[in-house]
Amino acid sequence: MSILEAKHIDKYFKKPVLFHVLKDINFSIKKGEFVSIMGKSGCGKSTLLYILSTMDTDYEGELWLNDELITGKSREFLSYVRNKHIGFVFQFHYLLPEFSVLENVMLPAKKLAEKSLKAIEQDALEKLSILNIEHLAKKRAARISGGEKQRVAIARALINNPSIIMGDEPTGNLDSHNAKNVFDIFKKLSQTNDLSLLVVTHDEDFANKTDRIIQMEDGKILS
């Protein structure tokens, strides 16, 4: 089953001059598949990720998530889809420093508001324990290390049990030891939880260990 599918996606930047950024992008990601996107800076990787994550809706073509066409849907609907079905892990963790680790992880679930506060807290502790950082639950996010912050960001991305996790250079700010930790966590989520992952990366070691590499150049997919 395809979790995510892009069909004939084209993207143009209109200013300062017309520029064809993405050219006829076609690919799909299956359930439980761990895929990386590679390519030189400026080849369109991040632009593509913005479209796939439903944040950018100004494109031509079709985007399908869980076999449902989501192109052309309302902003409210897309906001709901993003929160419920897509987990994000960025190069910068974007944690709220004055909140505790537990509160940071709970935020997307509180926004979704489909469970009681007690159930959300229980879920958040469970996600922290999957990542072996439950002992940090009550600590302020400002007080933990960089590697720990990225784990908290992954726990937050998992809180609503998404269909897919999208990462934009999730190891870009980490040393090799923590980068390996993040890779191992992702690999385990894909194998044990059957979670799909799509990660934009410059790290060849990371990409070579994923199930498949989508290679991009000049707005096109090469392989």
C-alpha positions in Angstrom: 0.0 0.0 0.0 1.2 3.5 -0.9 1.3 5.9 2.0 2.4 8.9 -0.1 2.3 9.4 -3.8 3.4 12.3 -6.0 2.0 12.4 -9.5 3.4 14.8 -12.2 4.3 17.5 -9.7 5.5 20.7 -11.2 6.4 23.9 -9.3 7.3 27.3 -10.6 8.6 30.3 -8.8 7.0 33.4 -10.3 9.4 36.1 -8.9 11.7 37.8 -9.7 11.4 35.8 -13.0 9.6 32.7 -13.9 11.6 29.7 -12.8 10.7 26.0 -13.2 11.8 24.5 -9.8 10.3 21.0 -9.9 9.8 19.2 -13.2 7.4 16.3 -13.5 8.1 14.6 -10.1 6.6 11.1 -9.8 7.3 8.6 -7.0 5.5 6.8 -4.2 6.4 5.6 -0.7 5.1 2.3 0.7 4.1 1.5 4.2 7.2 0.9 6.4 9.6 2.1 3.7 12.6 4.3 4.7 13.5 6.6 1.8 16.1 9.4 1.5 16.2 12.3 -0.9 19.7 13.5 -2.0 21.0 16.1 -4.4 23.1 19.2 -4.5 21.9 22.4 -2.7 19.3 24.2 -4.9 18.2 21.0 -6.7 14.7 21.4 -5.3 14.8 18.9 -2.4 13.4 21.2 0.3 10.9 22.7 -2.1 9.6 19.2 -2.8 9.4 18.4 0.9 7.3 21.5 1.5 4.8 20.3 -1.1 4.8 16.7 0.1 4.1 18.0 3.7 1.1 20.0 2.4 2.7 23.3 3.6 3.0 24.6 0.0 -0.1 24.2 -2.1 1.0 26.3 -5.1 2.0 23.5 -7.5 0.7 21.5 -10.5 0.0 17.8 -10.3 -1.5 15.5 -7.6 -0.5 14.6 -4.1 -2.0 11.5 -2.5 -1.8 10.5 1.2 -3.2 7.2 2.4 -4.8 6.7 -1.0 -6.7 10.0 -0.7 -6.2 12.9 -3.1 -5.2 15.9 -0.9 -4.4 18.4 -3.7 -6.9 21.2 -3.7 -8.3 20.6 -0.2 -9.0 23.4 2.2 -6.4 25.0 4.5 -8.3 23.7 7.6 -8.3 20.2 6.2 -4.6 20.3 5.3 -3.7 21.6 8.7 -5.6 18.7 10.3 -3.8 16.2 7.9 -0.4 17.6 8.7 -1.0 17.3 12.4 -2.5 13.9 12.4 -0.8 12.0 9.6 2.6 13.7 9.1 5.3 13.9 11.8 8.2 16.4 11.2 11.8 16.3 12.3 13.9 19.3 11.2 17.6 20.1 11.4 16.7 22.5 14.2 14.5 20.8 16.8 12.2 23.8 17.4 11.4 22.8 21.0 9.9 25.5 23.3 12.8 26.0 25.8 10.8 27.1 28.8 8.4 24.0 28.5 9.3 20.7 29.9 10.3 17.8 27.6 6.9 16.1 28.3 5.0 19.3 27.5 6.8 19.7 24.2 6.0 16.2 23.1 2.3 16.6 24.1 1.8 19.8 22.1 0.7 18.4 18.7 -1.7 16.0 20.4 -3.3 18.8 22.4 -3.8 20.7 19.2 -5.4 17.7 17.6 -7.6 17.4 20.7 -8.8 13.8 20.0 -7.9 12.4 23.4 -8.1 13.5 27.1 -5.1 15.3 28.6 -4.4 12.2 30.8 -4.3 9.9 27.7 -2.1 12.4 25.8 0.4 12.5 28.8 0.4 8.7 28.8 1.1 8.6 25.1 3.9 11.1 25.4 5.6 9.1 28.2 5.3 6.0 26.0 7.0 7.8 23.1 9.7 9.1 25.3 10.4 5.6 26.6 10.6 4.2 23.0 13.5 6.7 22.6 15.0 5.9 26.0 14.6 9.4 27.3 11.6 9.0 29.7 13.9 10.1 32.6 14.0 13.6 31.0 10.2 14.1 31.0 10.2 16.8 33.7 13.3 18.6 32.6 13.1 21.9 30.8 13.9 21.6 27.1 16.6 24.3 27.5 18.5 22.1 29.9 19.1 19.0 27.8 21.9 18.2 25.2 21.6 18.6 21.4 21.3 14.8 20.8 18.6 14.6 23.5 16.7 17.5 22.0 16.6 15.8 18.6 15.2 12.6 20.3 12.5 14.8 22.0 11.7 16.2 18.5 11.3 12.7 17.2 9.0 11.8 20.1 6.9 14.9 19.4 6.8 13.8 15.7 5.4 10.4 16.8 2.8 11.6 19.3 -0.2 11.5 16.9 0.9 8.1 15.5 1.4 9.5 12.0 1.4 7.6 8.7 4.7 9.1 7.7 7.7 11.0 9.3 9.3 13.6 7.1 12.8 14.8 8.0 14.7 17.8 6.6 18.4 17.3 7.4 17.5 15.7 10.8 21.1 14.9 11.5 22.6 18.1 10.0 23.3 19.6 13.4 24.5 16.5 15.1 27.9 14.9 15.6 28.5 11.4 14.1 27.6 9.6 17.3 24.2 11.3 17.6 23.6 11.1 13.9 24.0 7.4 14.1 21.5 7.3 17.0 18.9 9.2 15.0 19.4 6.8 12.0 19.1 3.8 14.3 15.9 5.2 15.8 14.4 5.8 12.3 15.4 2.3 11.1 13.8 0.7 14.2 10.5 2.7 13.7 10.4 1.6 10.1 11.0 -2.1 10.9 9.2 -2.5 14.2 6.3 0.0 13.8 5.9 -0.2 10.0 6.3 3.5 9.8 7.1 5.2 6.5 10.0 7.7 6.6 11.1 10.3 4.0 14.3 12.2 4.8 16.1 14.9 2.9 19.8 14.6 3.7 23.3 15.6 2.6 24.8 12.7 4.6 25.8 9.9 2.3 26.4 7.4 5.1 22.9 8.0 6.3 21.3 7.8 2.9 23.2 4.6 1.9 21.7 2.8 4.8 18.1 3.7 3.9 15.9 1.4 1.8 16.0 3.6 -1.2 17.6 6.9 -2.4 15.7 9.3 -4.6 18.5 11.3 -6.4 17.6 14.8 -7.6 19.2 17.2 -9.9 18.0 20.5 -11.4 14.4 19.9 -10.2 14.2 16.4 -11.7 14.4 12.9 -10.2 17.3 11.0 -11.7 16.8 7.7 -10.0 
